[in-house]
Amino acid sequence: MGKTIIELLEESVSKYGDKPFLHEARYGEDYTSITYLDVQREAIRFAAGLIALGVEAGDRVALISEGKNNWVLGELGILHAGAVCVPLSVKLETEQDITFRINHSDTVMVLASDQQIAKLRPMKDKLPTVKRYILLDKIESVDDGEIFFDAVKELGDALLATDKKRVDDRIAAVKPESLANISYTSGTTANPKGIMLSHNNYVFNAEQAVDHLNGIPSYFRTLLILPWDHSFGHTAGIYAFMKCGASIASVAAGKSAMEILRNVPKSLKAINPHLLMSVPALAANFRKNIESGIEKKGKTAYSMFKQGLKVAYRYNGEGYNRGRGSRALLKPLVKFYDRLFFSKIRESFSSNMEYFIGGGALLDIELQRFFYAIGIPMYQGYGLSEASPIISANSKKEHKLGSSGKTMPRMEIRIGDENMNPLPIGEKGEILIRGGNVMMGYWKNPEATAETIVDGWLRTGDMGYLDADGFLYVLGRTKSLLISNDGEKFSPEGIEESIMAKSEYINQCVLHNNQSPYTTALLTLNAEVLKRRTSNPEEAAAIIAGELAEYLKGGKNDGMFPYRWIPSAFAIIEEPFSEKNGLVNSTMKIVKHKVYEKYAKELEMLHTPEGKKYDSEYNLKVLQNLL
């Protein structure tokens, strides 16, 4: 049957109309809130304004902004107008990154914040389908083709006064299966995929998540620190909280990304959230700040705090067996350390905090144990944008540290072999899911859609297994996506192909990043060509480092790809990847998961101070053999 996001909002307005939904602190101001009823009214005004400006049902409207009230009002307005929202990451920097997504989606209008319109203005001539730019913030200068968000709502008021039926008919025409969103996530900058999510995809997954968590109380508040275009924050934050009548807050506004980041602590104090969504990098930062605060109290306090953590780790076990058996003997000690340290940390961090939900990338079990010990558990989840995105999560009621939790209700899951045949409990294979949260497909890419959705089953490309209790363990990727430590994902093929095509010395290139601070590379070389240049290993290592540096600032290939995905360290592999050694398949494609397995030690070495050097002892030894 299904439901639209418009109907989800209508249900919440009928139940929670006068309750606050959105909290915002504009630049230099304190937090204020607007209610569910306010949100619905403003969204309809904006929708009417878009219709007045000529937006048709099914048109694509892009949205690029930091988190703020107008982000939500903008998206809801787009959806009420029967149009499709194309949310873009504020981390997109290069012209190629931005123009591809806007042009590929045939976007007709763009909603942009003050910081983001500054990026867009120099490239407007490269965006032929865009008719107008809608400014979400008050700024001093307005260029041709730009209009303020409030001015669009005023146009909406005029249309509602003269032809309300036109607006009502457009809203009524939106169906559960209507396309709501095209989300561009992983992919090379030249060819990212646009994930198509329907209204029902979002509502279905939000309702799955709420039921899985056994409800979110309507008095709950969250501070949505994650990027709002990120599918995790989008569904688990905006729409799951909307479903329950709870409220969300944006981080206090700043004039730059760094200033917004610095505003997180004071925003936490002001909002005092009950629940936070986190990615590994954010969790690690929270831990670092907590521990540095304890360290300032002196060596004795810090030593006792560390001892308290050890006791709590032993007492908590894997969460589900907390305090059981002989662990029960540790309860008095745990209470002692809680009074001494942990309760004070909770009070200073956010006295309302009950738990975190971790997503975006797999959270290190040590971080899970740390937050469990201090009394603010971080329940790991798993998902991907193609699944709207939540597939599984630990919860207060049922959790095992180290797992990705139990799967969402009203969704089938299978661990499959290479041919998608089901495997027994405990056996490792590809994670496959089927249900109302599976995407409609990839925008303008039926081939990729057919490869990814087979007989209704979504092939996640991730390896994992289910234990006897139904907990999912995610082991790694069959797909080759790079995943940074903040959960952002990127497909490496474009960079790899470019390096191999542009460098006469590099024959094969495999990039790797599994939630690490930087990307690494495994390289095989054309030794004969390199020999013509030098027979000195140190010089050869410097030449190879120089080839990769061409993709950084000032290099010949500067701007082709985001810097964060260019390898910061590399290991030279002596034996080429081939069919003979099983690292290349019959279609001559490198089988990456096998490369990662075979060279696991080398990949680990690249994250050591010695291994990160281009002229590491390892690389020089391999080059000595090659030259």
C-alpha angles and dihedrals in degrees: 000000000000135000138240126235086242090059091046090055092045091054091050093047090053091052103031105018097140095040119102115257105170128039121191138173110200119207110305094355137106123252119282128178140215125207132239090256091050090051093052093047094048092046091053091047090052092045090053089050091053090050089050089053091055104263109156129205109280095020115138119240118185124217122199116170147115115262113289140131092270089058090065095037089049095052093043090049091051090051094046087053089058090247130128123250118224105195114200128198117249085219090072106109112158123081090234092054093052102036094049093057095044094045096041090054092045088232113195099190136019128210109207138175122229092265094047100046087061088062094046101048097073091052101044092110088060092056104071098165095055112099100175142013116216114208114218093193136048109258131171102239125047120192128209113289093025126116133177121251091238091052089056089053089052089054086051091053090055092050092046089052095050106028111013091155090066090058094042091051092051092051092046091052092064110102132190090255093050115118109257105171145015107202117191109205130143121021143095113289087251096053119015118165122247109223111213114214122181127216088256092050089062097042093044093052094043090052091046090053094047092050091046090054090047089245136311111250113242091235091061119115127193132192105222101215095160119089107277094223088059108105092229094056091038097057104023092040113032103025102031090051091045089054091057102040090247123137138242131205131200122222111268109276122261136180093245139024089255092052091050089051090051088053093062096091095050090044090054089052093048097046098033092200125211095210135018132197112221143181123208096262091053092046091050090051092051090051092048091053092047093050094045088054091054092046090058088062090066141264095289094053092046092049091050090047090054090049089050090054091053091052092047092048091054093045095047097047108175093336099254090068096042113153093357126139115346089353088077088075089067094059096097090050092048090052090049094053090043091057091043100045122346099058090050091051090052091049094050095041099047120319093208095052113126101167149330126240110217121207144132091078137006113289118227110250090231089062090048090053092047095055092041088053095053090049101254103099119207107215110205119224135182134215148122133224092254087064094051072259119273118093103154141354143176114241140194090261098045125021144142118191110236094030129093090233133240121323125260119273119255091029131105121224130191133179103217139190123230089288093046093252112151117261127210124264111285095021118120122239144122117315110239125182137185128190148090092302094065112111124253090240141269119314111254091348112100092159093059090043092054091049093049103040112048119175088340093307117124111221102215096189088225125120121225148124140227121235125219091269093054097255116145121227116197112206106178144295133305085187116068101237117149111229119195125209090262093055098255113142133209135177109235102201096096093053093044093049092046093051092049093046097046101040119070089196101052116074101172132017129187118181123206135191121154102174094312130141091247142019122252134198138214109209135189116197142216094238095184094058092042091052090059088061100040145341092202113105094209092052091045091052090051091050092053091047088051091054090057092042089062086079093058131079112311094011126125091255097040112148097021092107137010109275094232091069097048107102115261092191135023140192120209112224115210099205116060117236106257146158088255093062092039095245095111124052130219092274089055093251118142110246096225102190089056091049090050091050095047095046099036092125092052091049090050090049091056088067093059123088091247095043093051091062113098088220095048118156088252095055094044091052092051091046090050089057094045096046 
